[in-house]
């Protein structure tokens, strides 16, 4: 999403974000004709390709609008990322991912994320809280829950500031384990030779032996 913040002057603490209500925001179409002024100088628009742009008067307003958009378009993917770091994928998929969940729970990322959040200065924590509020507003504003939850016969759960930090820890896991995960996938897919990020070619049949 394109984001164009315009920081206002002489604004009350919290800015216009505190004026936003669920009915101030709605699911935008993708034909480029939709624009909505949410509060004061805050606006979300989409171009002819459906790409959204956020214009707002403060960082908190931008964060809330961005959270709304993310929830409308990518909530299930966000849920997967927070669950992976916290070791909660089995809550969606049953026992299959339990080995992965057990390994990730050993890091206690959720507890760490809570401690990090508690230690943040108010000015850093506020955008995270506003983003979470926007996510939950966007999720509630959907006409139906994301289709993945229908397939899995599950329900989406509210987003929190801790969850945003868990996403960062999931990215850490991805970067640490990427090479091993790619090679493991290749072996399971029946591929014999694969090149890793360094350019080294691996014979996966030899690795199995």
C-alpha positions, 0 to 999 in steps of 0.5 A: 500500500502506498502511504503518504503521511502529512503530519499536522501541527497543534494536534491533540494527543492521539490525533484524528485516529481517535475519531475513527469509528468502524462505520468510517471505513469500508471495504473499497472496490478495485475499480479506482473510483472509490475514495473516502475521507475518514476524519479531518485530513485522512483519506484512503483511495485506490487507483485503477489497479486497486492499489490503495494510498493512505493520506493521513495527518499523523503516524497513528492515523496512517498506522490505523488505516494501514492495519484496516487495509491489511486485515481486509486483504491479508488477514489469514497470512498475518495469522499464519505468521503470528502463529508460526512464531508463537507455535500455534499453527496446530490450532488451525491445521490440527496435529500435522504442524506440532513438531514445528510448533514445539520447536518454535515454542521453545523460543518463547517469542510471545513472552519476549514480544510482550516484554518488548512491547511493555518496554517501548516508549509511549510514542513507539507503542502508540502506532502499534496499538493504532495499527492493531485497532485498524486491523480489528476494524477491518476484520469486523468490516468484512462481509464474511470471514476470510475464505481460508477460515471457512475451509478450515472450519475455524474462526479468526481471532483479534489482532494485538500489538504483540502479534505485530512483533511476532511477525518480526520474529517469524521473519527471523525464523525464515532467514535463519532456516531458509537454506535448510527449509529449501533443501528439505522441500526439494528432497521431498519433491523428488528434486536431486540437485538444488543450488543454495543462496551461496551458489553451492550445488547440493546432491540431495540423494547423497544427503539422504544417504 
